[in-house]
Amino acid sequence: MCALKLPVLLIVLSLALSHLQATLIESHQVEKRRCNTATCATQRLVNFLSRSSNNLGAILSPTDVG
């Protein structure tokens, strides 16, 4: 009886994994499609600049324009 349960368990796990992979791919495609707007591009630029500000702080010092 135990020998029969193992192949069934492997099949169920395989199906669950393939479903999970398909869901992740669909989710990623929707996010990429949604993120082609100007607002999203601006937000991505802000995120990039805020992450890299620690590295560029010495190079790009603030200037007084007033």
HTML snippet that shows the backbone in 3Dmol.js (N, CA, C, O; Angstrom):
<script src="https://3Dmol.org/build/3Dmol-min.js"></script>
<div id="view" style="width:600px;height:400px;position:relative"></div>
<script>
const pdb = `
ATOM      1  N   MET A   1       0.821  -1.200   0.000  1.00  0.00           N
ATOM      2  CA  MET A   1       0.000   0.000   0.000  1.00  0.00           C
ATOM      3  C   MET A   1       0.864   1.262   0.000  1.00  0.00           C
ATOM      4  O   MET A   1       0.532   2.245  -0.663  1.00  0.00           O
ATOM      5  N   CYS A   2       1.966   1.232   0.741  1.00  0.00           N
ATOM      6  CA  CYS A   2       2.856   2.388   0.814  1.00  0.00           C
ATOM      7  C   CYS A   2       3.528   2.640  -0.534  1.00  0.00           C
ATOM      8  O   CYS A   2       3.792   3.788  -0.894  1.00  0.00           O
ATOM      9  N   ALA A   3       3.802   1.574  -1.277  1.00  0.00           N
ATOM     10  CA  ALA A   3       4.438   1.718  -2.585  1.00  0.00           C
ATOM     11  C   ALA A   3       3.506   2.425  -3.568  1.00  0.00           C
ATOM     12  O   ALA A   3       3.983   3.067  -4.503  1.00  0.00           O
ATOM     13  N   LEU A   4       2.220   2.325  -3.383  1.00  0.00           N
ATOM     14  CA  LEU A   4       1.256   2.998  -4.246  1.00  0.00           C
ATOM     15  C   LEU A   4       1.114   4.478  -3.888  1.00  0.00           C
ATOM     16  O   LEU A   4       0.872   5.307  -4.765  1.00  0.00           O
ATOM     17  N   LYS A   5       1.263   4.812  -2.617  1.00  0.00           N
ATOM     18  CA  LYS A   5       1.097   6.194  -2.176  1.00  0.00           C
ATOM     19  C   LYS A   5       2.223   7.100  -2.672  1.00  0.00           C
ATOM     20  O   LYS A   5       1.982   8.273  -2.958  1.00  0.00           O
ATOM     21  N   LEU A   6       3.429   6.585  -2.777  1.00  0.00           N
ATOM     22  CA  LEU A   6       4.563   7.409  -3.177  1.00  0.00           C
ATOM     23  C   LEU A   6       4.411   7.966  -4.593  1.00  0.00           C
ATOM     24  O   LEU A   6       4.583   9.171  -4.773  1.00  0.00           O
ATOM     25  N   PRO A   7       4.096   7.148  -5.612  1.00  0.00           N
ATOM     26  CA  PRO A   7       3.916   7.727  -6.951  1.00  0.00           C
ATOM     27  C   PRO A   7       2.763   8.733  -7.014  1.00  0.00           C
ATOM     28  O   PRO A   7       2.851   9.735  -7.722  1.00  0.00           O
ATOM     29  N   VAL A   8       1.695   8.469  -6.283  1.00  0.00           N
ATOM     30  CA  VAL A   8       0.560   9.393  -6.273  1.00  0.00           C
ATOM     31  C   VAL A   8       0.984  10.717  -5.642  1.00  0.00           C
ATOM     32  O   VAL A   8       0.628  11.789  -6.133  1.00  0.00           O
ATOM     33  N   LEU A   9       1.738  10.639  -4.564  1.00  0.00           N
ATOM     34  CA  LEU A   9       2.225  11.844  -3.908  1.00  0.00           C
ATOM     35  C   LEU A   9       3.143  12.638  -4.837  1.00  0.00           C
ATOM     36  O   LEU A   9       3.062  13.866  -4.888  1.00  0.00           O
ATOM     37  N   LEU A  10       4.004  11.952  -5.560  1.00  0.00           N
ATOM     38  CA  LEU A  10       4.905  12.630  -6.489  1.00  0.00           C
ATOM     39  C   LEU A  10       4.139  13.315  -7.622  1.00  0.00           C
ATOM     40  O   LEU A  10       4.497  14.416  -8.040  1.00  0.00           O
ATOM     41  N   ILE A  11       3.103  12.674  -8.108  1.00  0.00           N
ATOM     42  CA  ILE A  11       2.283  13.270  -9.170  1.00  0.00           C
ATOM     43  C   ILE A  11       1.574  14.521  -8.654  1.00  0.00           C
ATOM     44  O   ILE A  11       1.530  15.541  -9.342  1.00  0.00           O
ATOM     45  N   VAL A  12       1.024  14.440  -7.448  1.00  0.00           N
ATOM     46  CA  VAL A  12       0.328  15.591  -6.865  1.00  0.00           C
ATOM     47  C   VAL A  12       1.301  16.747  -6.651  1.00  0.00           C
ATOM     48  O   VAL A  12       0.974  17.895  -6.949  1.00  0.00           O
ATOM     49  N   LEU A  13       2.488  16.451  -6.137  1.00  0.00           N
ATOM     50  CA  LEU A  13       3.487  17.497  -5.934  1.00  0.00           C
ATOM     51  C   LEU A  13       3.932  18.111  -7.260  1.00  0.00           C
ATOM     52  O   LEU A  13       4.145  19.321  -7.346  1.00  0.00           O
ATOM     53  N   SER A  14       4.071  17.292  -8.278  1.00  0.00           N
ATOM     54  CA  SER A  14       4.464  17.790  -9.591  1.00  0.00           C
ATOM     55  C   SER A  14       3.402  18.726 -10.165  1.00  0.00           C
ATOM     56  O   SER A  14       3.728  19.777 -10.717  1.00  0.00           O
ATOM     57  N   LEU A  15       2.146  18.348 -10.036  1.00  0.00           N
ATOM     58  CA  LEU A  15       1.054  19.194 -10.519  1.00  0.00           C
ATOM     59  C   LEU A  15       0.988  20.511  -9.749  1.00  0.00           C
ATOM     60  O   LEU A  15       0.773  21.570 -10.337  1.00  0.00           O
ATOM     61  N   ALA A  16       1.173  20.439  -8.443  1.00  0.00           N
ATOM     62  CA  ALA A  16       1.140  21.652  -7.627  1.00  0.00           C
ATOM     63  C   ALA A  16       2.280  22.589  -8.007  1.00  0.00           C
ATOM     64  O   ALA A  16       2.089  23.802  -8.082  1.00  0.00           O
ATOM     65  N   LEU A  17       3.460  22.034  -8.247  1.00  0.00           N
ATOM     66  CA  LEU A  17       4.610  22.847  -8.628  1.00  0.00           C
ATOM     67  C   LEU A  17       4.405  23.501  -9.991  1.00  0.00           C
ATOM     68  O   LEU A  17       4.726  24.676 -10.167  1.00  0.00           O
ATOM     69  N   SER A  18       3.881  22.761 -10.944  1.00  0.00           N
ATOM     70  CA  SER A  18       3.657  23.339 -12.271  1.00  0.00           C
ATOM     71  C   SER A  18       2.588  24.430 -12.217  1.00  0.00           C
ATOM     72  O   SER A  18       2.687  25.429 -12.930  1.00  0.00           O
ATOM     73  N   HIS A  19       1.567  24.247 -11.374  1.00  0.00           N
ATOM     74  CA  HIS A  19       0.540  25.278 -11.212  1.00  0.00           C
ATOM     75  C   HIS A  19       1.140  26.531 -10.579  1.00  0.00           C
ATOM     76  O   HIS A  19       0.820  27.648 -10.987  1.00  0.00           O
ATOM     77  N   LEU A  20       1.999  26.353  -9.594  1.00  0.00           N
ATOM     78  CA  LEU A  20       2.642  27.484  -8.933  1.00  0.00           C
ATOM     79  C   LEU A  20       3.536  28.246  -9.902  1.00  0.00           C
ATOM     80  O   LEU A  20       3.542  29.477  -9.899  1.00  0.00           O
ATOM     81  N   GLN A  21       4.286  27.536 -10.725  1.00  0.00           N
ATOM     82  CA  GLN A  21       5.149  28.187 -11.706  1.00  0.00           C
ATOM     83  C   GLN A  21       4.320  28.971 -12.720  1.00  0.00           C
ATOM     84  O   GLN A  21       4.689  30.087 -13.086  1.00  0.00           O
ATOM     85  N   ALA A  22       3.219  28.410 -13.172  1.00  0.00           N
ATOM     86  CA  ALA A  22       2.359  29.104 -14.131  1.00  0.00           C
ATOM     87  C   ALA A  22       1.770  30.364 -13.510  1.00  0.00           C
ATOM     88  O   ALA A  22       1.661  31.393 -14.178  1.00  0.00           O
ATOM     89  N   THR A  23       1.392  30.293 -12.249  1.00  0.00           N
ATOM     90  CA  THR A  23       0.840  31.454 -11.558  1.00  0.00           C
ATOM     91  C   THR A  23       1.881  32.550 -11.428  1.00  0.00           C
ATOM     92  O   THR A  23       1.570  33.725 -11.625  1.00  0.00           O
ATOM     93  N   LEU A  24       3.111  32.184 -11.099  1.00  0.00           N
ATOM     94  CA  LEU A  24       4.174  33.177 -10.960  1.00  0.00           C
ATOM     95  C   LEU A  24       4.487  33.847 -12.292  1.00  0.00           C
ATOM     96  O   LEU A  24       4.722  35.055 -12.337  1.00  0.00           O
ATOM     97  N   ILE A  25       4.493  33.082 -13.367  1.00  0.00           N
ATOM     98  CA  ILE A  25       4.771  33.645 -14.693  1.00  0.00           C
ATOM     99  C   ILE A  25       3.668  34.621 -15.087  1.00  0.00           C
ATOM    100  O   ILE A  25       3.957  35.707 -15.590  1.00  0.00           O
ATOM    101  N   GLU A  26       2.406  34.248 -14.863  1.00  0.00           N
ATOM    102  CA  GLU A  26       1.293  35.137 -15.194  1.00  0.00           C
ATOM    103  C   GLU A  26       1.359  36.409 -14.364  1.00  0.00           C
ATOM    104  O   GLU A  26       1.122  37.499 -14.885  1.00  0.00           O
ATOM    105  N   SER A  27       1.672  36.289 -13.095  1.00  0.00           N
ATOM    106  CA  SER A  27       1.762  37.453 -12.219  1.00  0.00           C
ATOM    107  C   SER A  27       2.870  38.388 -12.679  1.00  0.00           C
ATOM    108  O   SER A  27       2.691  39.606 -12.678  1.00  0.00           O
ATOM    109  N   HIS A  28       4.002  37.838 -13.069  1.00  0.00           N
ATOM    110  CA  HIS A  28       5.131  38.650 -13.527  1.00  0.00           C
ATOM    111  C   HIS A  28       4.784  39.358 -14.836  1.00  0.00           C
ATOM    112  O   HIS A  28       5.157  40.515 -15.028  1.00  0.00           O
ATOM    113  N   GLN A  29       4.080  38.679 -15.734  1.00  0.00           N
ATOM    114  CA  GLN A  29       3.702  39.299 -17.003  1.00  0.00           C
ATOM    115  C   GLN A  29       2.728  40.443 -16.784  1.00  0.00           C
ATOM    116  O   GLN A  29       2.831  41.475 -17.448  1.00  0.00           O
ATOM    117  N   VAL A  30       1.787  40.282 -15.865  1.00  0.00           N
ATOM    118  CA  VAL A  30       0.831  41.349 -15.573  1.00  0.00           C
ATOM    119  C   VAL A  30       1.562  42.540 -14.982  1.00  0.00           C
ATOM    120  O   VAL A  30       1.270  43.682 -15.336  1.00  0.00           O
ATOM    121  N   GLU A  31       2.509  42.290 -14.085  1.00  0.00           N
ATOM    122  CA  GLU A  31       3.248  43.388 -13.474  1.00  0.00           C
ATOM    123  C   GLU A  31       4.088  44.127 -14.507  1.00  0.00           C
ATOM    124  O   GLU A  31       4.160  45.355 -14.472  1.00  0.00           O
ATOM    125  N   LYS A  32       4.723  43.406 -15.423  1.00  0.00           N
ATOM    126  CA  LYS A  32       5.520  44.056 -16.456  1.00  0.00           C
ATOM    127  C   LYS A  32       4.630  44.884 -17.372  1.00  0.00           C
ATOM    128  O   LYS A  32       5.006  45.993 -17.753  1.00  0.00           O
ATOM    129  N   ARG A  33       3.467  44.373 -17.730  1.00  0.00           N
ATOM    130  CA  ARG A  33       2.562  45.086 -18.618  1.00  0.00           C
ATOM    131  C   ARG A  33       2.035  46.344 -17.931  1.00  0.00           C
ATOM    132  O   ARG A  33       1.903  47.390 -18.566  1.00  0.00           O
ATOM    133  N   ARG A  34       1.739  46.246 -16.652  1.00  0.00           N
ATOM    134  CA  ARG A  34       1.187  47.360 -15.908  1.00  0.00           C
ATOM    135  C   ARG A  34       2.235  48.446 -15.685  1.00  0.00           C
ATOM    136  O   ARG A  34       1.885  49.610 -15.489  1.00  0.00           O
ATOM    137  N   CYS A  35       3.504  48.084 -15.712  1.00  0.00           N
ATOM    138  CA  CYS A  35       4.569  48.996 -15.319  1.00  0.00           C
ATOM    139  C   CYS A  35       5.170  49.740 -16.507  1.00  0.00           C
ATOM    140  O   CYS A  35       6.297  50.221 -16.394  1.00  0.00           O
ATOM    141  N   ASN A  36       4.497  49.856 -17.610  1.00  0.00           N
ATOM    142  CA  ASN A  36       5.022  50.582 -18.756  1.00  0.00           C
ATOM    143  C   ASN A  36       4.500  52.008 -18.831  1.00  0.00           C
ATOM    144  O   ASN A  36       4.689  52.676 -19.848  1.00  0.00           O
ATOM    145  N   THR A  37       3.857  52.484 -17.794  1.00  0.00           N
ATOM    146  CA  THR A  37       3.326  53.843 -17.806  1.00  0.00           C
ATOM    147  C   THR A  37       4.393  54.825 -17.336  1.00  0.00           C
ATOM    148  O   THR A  37       5.391  54.426 -16.735  1.00  0.00           O
ATOM    149  N   ALA A  38       4.182  56.095 -17.607  1.00  0.00           N
ATOM    150  CA  ALA A  38       5.140  57.126 -17.191  1.00  0.00           C
ATOM    151  C   ALA A  38       5.225  57.215 -15.674  1.00  0.00           C
ATOM    152  O   ALA A  38       6.303  57.438 -15.123  1.00  0.00           O
ATOM    153  N   THR A  39       4.096  57.041 -14.997  1.00  0.00           N
ATOM    154  CA  THR A  39       4.105  57.090 -13.538  1.00  0.00           C
ATOM    155  C   THR A  39       4.969  55.987 -12.965  1.00  0.00           C
ATOM    156  O   THR A  39       5.731  56.204 -12.024  1.00  0.00           O
ATOM    157  N   CYS A  40       4.846  54.809 -13.535  1.00  0.00           N
ATOM    158  CA  CYS A  40       5.635  53.691 -13.043  1.00  0.00           C
ATOM    159  C   CYS A  40       7.113  53.906 -13.335  1.00  0.00           C
ATOM    160  O   CYS A  40       7.962  53.587 -12.503  1.00  0.00           O
ATOM    161  N   ALA A  41       7.421  54.438 -14.497  1.00  0.00           N
ATOM    162  CA  ALA A  41       8.824  54.701 -14.830  1.00  0.00           C
ATOM    163  C   ALA A  41       9.408  55.731 -13.872  1.00  0.00           C
ATOM    164  O   ALA A  41      10.555  55.607 -13.444  1.00  0.00           O
ATOM    165  N   THR A  42       8.617  56.750 -13.536  1.00  0.00           N
ATOM    166  CA  THR A  42       9.078  57.753 -12.577  1.00  0.00           C
ATOM    167  C   THR A  42       9.304  57.125 -11.214  1.00  0.00           C
ATOM    168  O   THR A  42      10.300  57.409 -10.548  1.00  0.00           O
ATOM    169  N   GLN A  43       8.378  56.271 -10.801  1.00  0.00           N
ATOM    170  CA  GLN A  43       8.516  55.614  -9.499  1.00  0.00           C
ATOM    171  C   GLN A  43       9.743  54.715  -9.469  1.00  0.00           C
ATOM    172  O   GLN A  43      10.445  54.660  -8.459  1.00  0.00           O
ATOM    173  N   ARG A  44      10.007  54.017 -10.556  1.00  0.00           N
ATOM    174  CA  ARG A  44      11.195  53.167 -10.617  1.00  0.00           C
ATOM    175  C   ARG A  44      12.460  54.003 -10.556  1.00  0.00           C
ATOM    176  O   ARG A  44      13.441  53.594  -9.935  1.00  0.00           O
ATOM    177  N   LEU A  45      12.454  55.174 -11.196  1.00  0.00           N
ATOM    178  CA  LEU A  45      13.610  56.067 -11.145  1.00  0.00           C
ATOM    179  C   LEU A  45      13.830  56.583  -9.725  1.00  0.00           C
ATOM    180  O   LEU A  45      14.966  56.643  -9.256  1.00  0.00           O
ATOM    181  N   VAL A  46      12.755  56.953  -9.044  1.00  0.00           N
ATOM    182  CA  VAL A  46      12.863  57.413  -7.659  1.00  0.00           C
ATOM    183  C   VAL A  46      13.419  56.307  -6.777  1.00  0.00           C
ATOM    184  O   VAL A  46      14.291  56.553  -5.944  1.00  0.00           O
ATOM    185  N   ASN A  47      12.923  55.098  -6.954  1.00  0.00           N
ATOM    186  CA  ASN A  47      13.428  53.971  -6.165  1.00  0.00           C
ATOM    187  C   ASN A  47      14.904  53.738  -6.430  1.00  0.00           C
ATOM    188  O   ASN A  47      15.673  53.501  -5.498  1.00  0.00           O
ATOM    189  N   PHE A  48      15.305  53.801  -7.689  1.00  0.00           N
ATOM    190  CA  PHE A  48      16.709  53.593  -8.033  1.00  0.00           C
ATOM    191  C   PHE A  48      17.586  54.669  -7.404  1.00  0.00           C
ATOM    192  O   PHE A  48      18.631  54.369  -6.825  1.00  0.00           O
ATOM    193  N   LEU A  49      17.153  55.925  -7.521  1.00  0.00           N
ATOM    194  CA  LEU A  49      17.954  57.021  -6.977  1.00  0.00           C
ATOM    195  C   LEU A  49      18.036  56.963  -5.458  1.00  0.00           C
ATOM    196  O   LEU A  49      19.079  57.271  -4.882  1.00  0.00           O
ATOM    197  N   SER A  50      16.954  56.573  -4.808  1.00  0.00           N
ATOM    198  CA  SER A  50      17.001  56.483  -3.350  1.00  0.00           C
ATOM    199  C   SER A  50      17.902  55.340  -2.902  1.00  0.00           C
ATOM    200  O   SER A  50      18.565  55.442  -1.870  1.00  0.00           O
ATOM    201  N   ARG A  51      17.931  54.244  -3.673  1.00  0.00           N
ATOM    202  CA  ARG A  51      18.824  53.132  -3.323  1.00  0.00           C
ATOM    203  C   ARG A  51      20.271  53.487  -3.580  1.00  0.00           C
ATOM    204  O   ARG A  51      21.151  53.065  -2.829  1.00  0.00           O
ATOM    205  N   SER A  52      20.538  54.252  -4.623  1.00  0.00           N
ATOM    206  CA  SER A  52      21.917  54.542  -4.989  1.00  0.00           C
ATOM    207  C   SER A  52      22.423  55.839  -4.376  1.00  0.00           C
ATOM    208  O   SER A  52      23.569  56.216  -4.620  1.00  0.00           O
ATOM    209  N   SER A  53      21.613  56.532  -3.593  1.00  0.00           N
ATOM    210  CA  SER A  53      22.050  57.811  -3.030  1.00  0.00           C
ATOM    211  C   SER A  53      23.214  57.632  -2.069  1.00  0.00           C
ATOM    212  O   SER A  53      24.035  58.539  -1.931  1.00  0.00           O
ATOM    213  N   ASN A  54      23.309  56.493  -1.405  1.00  0.00           N
ATOM    214  CA  ASN A  54      24.432  56.260  -0.505  1.00  0.00           C
ATOM    215  C   ASN A  54      25.734  56.181  -1.285  1.00  0.00           C
ATOM    216  O   ASN A  54      26.771  56.629  -0.796  1.00  0.00           O
ATOM    217  N   ASN A  55      25.703  55.626  -2.476  1.00  0.00           N
ATOM    218  CA  ASN A  55      26.914  55.486  -3.277  1.00  0.00           C
ATOM    219  C   ASN A  55      27.291  56.786  -3.971  1.00  0.00           C
ATOM    220  O   ASN A  55      28.477  57.051  -4.170  1.00  0.00           O
ATOM    221  N   LEU A  56      26.316  57.600  -4.342  1.00  0.00           N
ATOM    222  CA  LEU A  56      26.577  58.805  -5.118  1.00  0.00           C
ATOM    223  C   LEU A  56      26.633  60.062  -4.262  1.00  0.00           C
ATOM    224  O   LEU A  56      26.829  61.156  -4.791  1.00  0.00           O
ATOM    225  N   GLY A  57      26.467  59.931  -2.971  1.00  0.00           N
ATOM    226  CA  GLY A  57      26.419  61.101  -2.099  1.00  0.00           C
ATOM    227  C   GLY A  57      27.660  61.960  -2.184  1.00  0.00           C
ATOM    228  O   GLY A  57      27.554  63.186  -2.176  1.00  0.00           O
ATOM    229  N   ALA A  58      28.840  61.355  -2.264  1.00  0.00           N
ATOM    230  CA  ALA A  58      30.079  62.126  -2.316  1.00  0.00           C
ATOM    231  C   ALA A  58      30.270  62.765  -3.687  1.00  0.00           C
ATOM    232  O   ALA A  58      30.906  63.813  -3.798  1.00  0.00           O
ATOM    233  N   ILE A  59      29.732  62.152  -4.717  1.00  0.00           N
ATOM    234  CA  ILE A  59      29.916  62.668  -6.075  1.00  0.00           C
ATOM    235  C   ILE A  59      28.925  63.782  -6.372  1.00  0.00           C
ATOM    236  O   ILE A  59      29.304  64.828  -6.899  1.00  0.00           O
ATOM    237  N   LEU A  60      27.663  63.567  -6.038  1.00  0.00           N
ATOM    238  CA  LEU A  60      26.608  64.531  -6.346  1.00  0.00           C
ATOM    239  C   LEU A  60      26.212  65.280  -5.079  1.00  0.00           C
ATOM    240  O   LEU A  60      25.213  64.937  -4.445  1.00  0.00           O
ATOM    241  N   SER A  61      26.969  66.278  -4.710  1.00  0.00           N
ATOM    242  CA  SER A  61      26.638  67.054  -3.521  1.00  0.00           C
ATOM    243  C   SER A  61      25.575  68.088  -3.881  1.00  0.00           C
ATOM    244  O   SER A  61      25.533  68.551  -5.021  1.00  0.00           O
ATOM    245  N   PRO A  62      24.723  68.455  -2.939  1.00  0.00           N
ATOM    246  CA  PRO A  62      23.676  69.438  -3.223  1.00  0.00           C
ATOM    247  C   PRO A  62      24.282  70.804  -3.544  1.00  0.00           C
ATOM    248  O   PRO A  62      25.306  71.187  -2.978  1.00  0.00           O
ATOM    249  N   THR A  63      23.643  71.529  -4.450  1.00  0.00           N
ATOM    250  CA  THR A  63      24.124  72.861  -4.827  1.00  0.00           C
ATOM    251  C   THR A  63      23.102  73.902  -4.419  1.00  0.00           C
ATOM    252  O   THR A  63      21.903  73.625  -4.385  1.00  0.00           O
ATOM    253  N   ASP A  64      23.564  75.075  -4.116  1.00  0.00           N
ATOM    254  CA  ASP A  64      22.688  76.181  -3.738  1.00  0.00           C
ATOM    255  C   ASP A  64      22.318  76.947  -5.004  1.00  0.00           C
ATOM    256  O   ASP A  64      23.174  77.574  -5.628  1.00  0.00           O
ATOM    257  N   VAL A  65      21.051  76.895  -5.379  1.00  0.00           N
ATOM    258  CA  VAL A  65      20.611  77.569  -6.598  1.00  0.00           C
ATOM    259  C   VAL A  65      19.875  78.867  -6.281  1.00  0.00           C
ATOM    260  O   VAL A  65      19.402  79.543  -7.194  1.00  0.00           O
ATOM    261  N   GLY A  66      19.771  79.225  -4.996  1.00  0.00           N
ATOM    262  CA  GLY A  66      19.023  80.419  -4.600  1.00  0.00           C
ATOM    263  C   GLY A  66      19.889  81.566  -4.504  1.00  0.00           C
ATOM    264  O   GLY A  66      19.430  82.661  -4.181  1.00  0.00           O
TER     265      GLY A  66
END
`;
const viewer = $3Dmol.createViewer("view");
viewer.addModel(pdb, "pdb");
viewer.setStyle({}, {cartoon: {color: "spectrum"}});
viewer.zoomTo();
viewer.render();
</script>
